[in-house]
Amino acid sequence: MPLARPDRTAGEELRMRDLVRETGLPRQTIHFYLSAGLLPRPTKTGRNTALYNQEHVRRARLIKDIQEKHFLPLRAIRALLEDSDDSTLSAAQQSLIKELRVRLGAPAAAQHAQRVSLAEVLEQNAIPATEIAEFRDRGVIAVEGSGSAASVSPEDAQLLHAWARLKAIGISPERGFMPRDLDIIEDAMSRMVRREMEFFTERYAAAGGEEAARVVTEAVPIVNQIISIVHWKKTWAFFAEFTEKDMSIAGRQGPKGA
């Protein structure tokens, strides 16, 4: 769920330099936390200026502490922060989520138990170890073991294969594209799934865990198809919007030489 814009009355207004001083974090790290959705949106006061408050300080310190003590990827940290915000869910919703976790956990665990050799993935896709490390450090993939024993889940192997295909068609580091650019998808999916679960559990809270688990299992592939269709439509709508704007501007300016 997207973090709400903080209330300016909730505490002292801080500038970026104040946030840097109080958290001990570099400016670049704070900006990264903001872009990753780990911190609430600040109150914008200009194109390049914004105001923060003590909630930003508290969360930034918490993220720093989690990273230093537990070495968790950002995906796991985001989940922890979202769990701390579960006050937005009713008791019935939280109960259903816990039951779904149990009912869906066994199939997920069995699927996760199937591992793919990371060395084979690298050999098939020619992905540098530096890119694998960036994917791992950002929490996009999870690597178990080390050296020749390192492995990933089948889903992560498919993700790395898809990354290799993007590079092959030109979406590559040579063009400035890096693994961190997939944060756009990661962040959008995290927010979407949380919102999905909010309204799904609200509507299915009284149906029972067995029925809800069946619907989730059957619905996810269908929703994935819808996401693919909508993404394609939105991409072309984006281009069409700019084309329409250009034509509108040209029409107002009239023919050349008029």
C-alpha positions in Angstrom: 0.0 0.0 0.0 1.4 3.4 -0.9 2.7 5.3 2.1 0.5 8.4 2.8 1.9 11.9 2.6 2.8 12.9 6.2 0.8 15.5 8.0 2.9 18.6 8.3 1.5 19.1 11.8 2.8 15.7 12.9 6.2 17.1 13.8 8.9 19.5 13.1 9.5 20.3 9.5 12.9 19.2 8.3 15.0 19.8 5.2 17.1 17.2 3.5 20.3 18.4 5.3 18.5 17.9 8.6 17.4 14.4 7.7 21.0 13.6 6.7 22.3 14.9 10.0 19.7 13.1 12.2 19.8 9.7 10.5 23.5 9.6 9.6 22.6 8.5 6.1 24.0 10.0 2.9 21.6 12.1 0.8 21.8 9.6 -2.0 20.7 6.7 0.2 17.7 8.7 1.5 16.7 9.5 -2.1 17.0 5.8 -2.9 14.7 4.9 0.0 12.2 7.5 -1.2 12.2 6.2 -4.8 11.8 2.6 -3.5 8.7 3.5 -1.5 10.4 2.8 1.9 9.8 6.3 3.2 6.7 8.4 3.1 6.5 11.0 0.4 7.7 14.4 1.6 5.8 17.7 1.3 7.0 19.3 -1.9 7.7 23.0 -1.6 9.4 23.5 -5.0 10.8 21.6 -7.9 13.9 20.6 -6.0 12.9 21.2 -2.4 10.8 19.3 0.1 10.0 19.1 3.8 10.3 16.0 6.0 9.3 15.2 9.6 10.2 12.9 12.4 8.4 10.0 10.8 11.0 10.1 8.0 13.7 10.1 10.6 12.2 7.2 12.5 11.7 5.0 9.4 15.1 5.9 7.9 16.8 4.9 11.2 14.7 1.7 11.3 15.7 0.7 7.8 19.4 1.5 8.5 19.2 -0.6 11.7 17.6 -3.6 9.9 20.1 -3.5 7.1 23.1 -3.3 9.5 21.9 -6.0 11.9 20.1 -8.5 9.6 21.4 -7.8 6.1 18.0 -8.1 4.6 17.3 -7.1 1.0 15.0 -4.2 0.4 12.1 -6.5 -0.6 12.1 -8.0 2.8 12.5 -4.7 4.6 9.6 -3.3 2.6 7.5 -6.3 3.8 8.5 -5.7 7.4 7.5 -2.0 7.1 4.2 -2.9 5.5 3.5 -5.4 8.3 4.0 -2.6 10.8 1.2 -0.7 8.9 -1.4 -3.5 9.1 -3.6 -1.4 11.3 -5.4 -0.5 8.1 -6.7 -4.1 7.9 -9.6 -5.3 10.0 -9.1 -8.2 12.4 -11.1 -10.4 10.0 -8.8 -9.5 7.1 -5.7 -10.1 9.1 -7.1 -13.5 10.3 -7.8 -14.5 6.7 -4.4 -13.5 5.5 -2.8 -15.7 8.2 -5.0 -18.6 7.2 -4.1 -18.1 3.5 -0.5 -18.0 4.4 -0.9 -21.5 5.9 -3.1 -22.9 3.2 -0.9 -21.6 0.3 2.3 -22.1 2.1 2.8 -25.8 1.4 2.5 -25.6 -2.4 4.7 -22.5 -2.4 7.3 -24.3 -0.2 7.3 -27.3 -2.5 7.8 -25.1 -5.6 10.5 -23.2 -3.8 12.3 -26.4 -2.9 12.9 -27.0 -6.6 16.3 -25.3 -7.2 18.1 -24.3 -10.4 21.9 -24.2 -10.5 23.0 -20.6 -10.7 26.1 -21.6 -12.7 23.8 -23.2 -15.4 21.7 -20.0 -15.5 24.8 -17.9 -16.0 26.2 -20.2 -18.7 22.9 -20.2 -20.6 22.3 -16.5 -20.4 25.8 -15.0 -20.2 24.9 -12.7 -17.3 27.9 -11.2 -15.5 28.3 -12.0 -11.8 28.1 -8.2 -11.0 24.5 -8.1 -12.3 23.6 -11.2 -10.4 25.0 -9.5 -7.2 22.9 -6.4 -7.9 19.7 -8.4 -8.4 20.5 -10.3 -5.2 21.4 -7.2 -3.1 18.2 -5.4 -4.3 16.1 -8.4 -3.3 14.9 -9.1 -6.8 16.2 -12.7 -6.6 17.3 -14.9 -3.7 20.5 -16.9 -4.1 21.0 -19.9 -1.8 24.5 -21.4 -1.3 27.7 -20.1 -2.8 30.2 -21.0 -5.4 29.3 -24.1 -7.5 26.5 -24.9 -5.0 24.7 -21.6 -5.5 21.1 -21.9 -6.7 18.0 -19.9 -7.4 14.3 -20.7 -7.6 12.7 -21.6 -11.0 10.9 -18.2 -11.0 14.2 -16.4 -10.4 15.8 -18.4 -13.2 13.0 -17.3 -15.5 13.5 -13.7 -14.4 17.2 -13.8 -15.2 16.4 -15.4 -18.6 14.0 -12.6 -19.3 16.7 -10.1 -18.3 19.1 -11.7 -20.7 16.5 -11.5 -23.5 16.1 -7.8 -22.8 19.8 -7.3 -23.1 19.9 -9.2 -26.4 17.4 -6.8 -28.0 19.2 -3.7 -26.8 17.8 -3.0 -23.3 21.4 -3.4 -22.0 24.0 -1.7 -19.7 25.6 -0.4 -22.9 22.5 1.7 -23.3 22.5 2.6 -19.6 20.0 0.0 -18.5 20.9 -1.7 -15.2 19.3 -4.3 -12.9 18.2 -1.5 -10.6 15.8 -0.3 -13.4 13.6 -3.3 -12.6 12.8 -1.6 -9.3 10.0 0.2 -11.3 8.3 -3.2 -11.8 9.2 -4.5 -8.3 7.8 -1.4 -6.6 4.6 -1.3 -8.8 3.9 -5.0 -8.1 4.5 -4.7 -4.4 2.0 -1.9 -4.1 -0.5 -3.6 -6.5 -0.4 -6.9 -4.6 -0.9 -5.2 -1.3 -3.9 -3.3 -2.6 -5.3 -6.5 -4.2 -5.1 -8.3 -0.9 -6.7 -5.4 0.9 -9.9 -5.5 -1.2 -9.8 -9.2 -1.7 -9.7 -10.0 2.0 -12.3 -7.4 2.7 -14.7 -9.2 0.3 -13.8 -12.7 1.3 -13.3 -12.3 5.0 -16.6 -14.1 5.7 -16.1 -16.8 3.0 -13.5 -18.9 4.8 -9.9 -19.8 4.1 -10.6 -22.8 2.0 -12.8 -20.9 -0.5 -10.5 -17.9 -0.5 -7.4 -20.0 -1.1 -9.1 -21.7 -4.1 -10.0 -18.3 -5.6 -6.5 -16.9 -5.1 -4.9 -19.9 -6.7 -7.2 -19.8 -9.8 -7.3 -16.0 -10.0 -3.5 -15.2 -10.1 -2.9 -16.6 -13.6 -5.9 -14.7 -14.9 -4.8 -11.5 -13.3 -1.3 -12.0 -14.8 -3.0 -12.1 -18.2 -4.9 -9.0 -17.5 -1.7 -7.2 -16.3 0.0 -8.1 -19.6 -2.9 -6.8 -21.7 -3.2 -3.6 -19.7 0.5 -2.9 -19.9 0.4 -3.3 -23.6 -2.6 -1.0 -23.9 -1.1 1.6 -21.6 2.2 1.6 -23.6 0.4 2.4 -26.8 -1.9 4.9 -25.1 1.2 6.7 -23.9 2.5 7.1 -27.5 -1.0 8.0 -28.8 -1.3 10.7 -26.2 1.9 12.4 -27.3 0.9 12.1 -31.0 -2.5 13.8 -30.2 -0.7 16.6 -28.4 1.7 17.2 -31.3 -1.2 17.3 -33.8 -3.1 19.7 -31.5 -0.2 22.0 -31.2 0.4 21.9 -35.0 -3.3 22.7 -35.6 -3.1 25.8 -33.4 0.0 27.0 -35.0 -1.4 26.7 -38.5 0.4 25.7 -41.7 4.0 26.8 -42.1 4.3 30.1 -43.9 0.7 31.2 -43.0 
